[in-house]
Amino acid sequence: MNRTYSVETYGCQMNVHDSERIAGLLDEAGYVPVAQGKQADIVVFNTCAVRENADNKLYGNLSFLAPIKKANPLMQIAVGGCLAQKDQATILKKAPYVDVVFGTHNVGSLPVLLERARIEEESQIEILESLEHFPSTLPARRLSAFSSWVSVSVGCNNTCTFCIVPTLRGIEKDRNAKEILAEVRALVEQGVIEITLLGQNVNAYGVDFGDRHAFANLLRECGKVDALERVRFMSPHPRDFTDDVIDAMAQTDNVMPHLHMPLQSGSNAILQTMRRSYRTDRYLGILDRVRTAMPHASITTDIIVGFPGETEDDFQATLDLCTQARFAAAYTYQYSIRPGTPAATMPDQISSEVVGERYTRLHNHQQLISLSVNEEAIGKSFKVLVGDYEGRRDIAQERLTGRSEDFRLVHFDNTTHARPGDEVEVRISDASAHYLIGTPGTVRPTRGGDAHQARTAESVKSATMLGIPTISR
């Protein structure tokens, strides 16, 4: 019987997409996904190095696996991603039973490294320091039958003082537009109706070959792909966000009216020490132009609390900007020291108590703003793409969940025959800070729903062949 695998992912959407590629490579090598509740023969951790809690989570999980590995020496453990790129030697010192450590630039080597570790009975480390070309040809096991990530670039040319990602993923490497569009069309042929363009700094796409209009042009070209219904992108950088991108968003029917624009701080002084290369007036100017072109657009952001040197006045400036910007949601993070970044050695590090208190204040402040923004949706109707994930609460309450065109989470009673991947018109009746609740109306079956149904049928068939218990619902 084929050996089984599991992949655990920490971090950003780029890591999620990399994990899909890892799974695709393992499938191609003859391994099979482990059944739920079973211990995999191969466990792969795809790691993040942006925040300290990702380190702690990895080493905690490795410790948990130590006795299982000791009892079953044929089991293999692999660690990849940004933390592996940064701490390649440390990982084996802390967990010498790890079989493979591989970096962000050599995901494609994993099956060979696993086999080499098995034959030679010793740990394998392979870390490439940079990419020579964009890795376009790796297979992928997509999490969704109807929604997919498409990478347009890897790496980053920015020098933000809090971020170690450019050091680990290297300088920006842009993918050829023809290759990107060929992948998009191939995905659509497979039933995908929604794609998200990914890049560490997605709207800088084109810098590698000297075309500052490349990203706007790419959005417009995606608009010409038949049967592609929704196009999203993340995450852009305010420095590179130009009016031609706004025009492309507003004028391209399948580009969704949602912008995730990281702010990081509402204080110009802190933005300067973060080396963010923009100030709050430019940031707010972008939001104004987006809302002028797309009055129905929603805007979300990222914010770091407690950056070195942040005063109470600096923090208040962040609260004030959130009030002014009226973000639909803000993903807020407590600053943590990351060795190897300039910010790690800056003076005036903020105590954890102050950082925690400010984080709570910002969270509560933004909750009220998000609730107010969402309450404005009550009485309106949204086109909701039904998701192919179901939480326990959704199952218990017999409801469906999906994303509106402006990326808001919408729950509604499962009184329709909608499938994941179908589009449902939902009239909003209630709101919270995190989601909308509504009543379903017209259901529009889509090719995405067909693709999901076909995959579900195939998964049940495969599970039965493998002897994996299946649930009839």
Buried (B, 14 or more C-beta within 10 A) or exposed (E): EEBBBBBBBBBBBBBBBBBBBBBBBBBEBEBBBBBEEEEBBBBBBBBBBBBEEBBEBBBEBBEEBBEEBEEEEEBBBBBBBBBBBBBBEBBBEEBEBBBBBBBBBBBBBBBBBBBBBBEEEEBBBBBBEEBEEBBEEBBBBBBBBBBBBBBBBBBBBBBBBBBBBBBBBBEBBBBBBEBBBEBBBEBBEBBBBBBBBBBBBBBBBBBBEEBBEBBBBBBBBBBEBEBBBBBBBBBBBBBBBBEBBBBBBBEBEBBBBBBBBBBBBBBBBBBEBBBBBBBBEEBBBBBEBBBEBBEEBBBBBBBBBBBBBBEEEBBBBBBBBBBEBBBBBBEBBBBBBBEEBBBBEBEEBBEEEBBBBBBEBBBEBBBEBBEEBBBEBBEEBBBBBBBBEBEEEBEEEEBBBBBBBBBBBBBBBBEBEBBBBBBBBBBBEBBBBEBBBBBBEEBEBBBBBBBBBEBBEEBBEEBEEEEBEEEEE
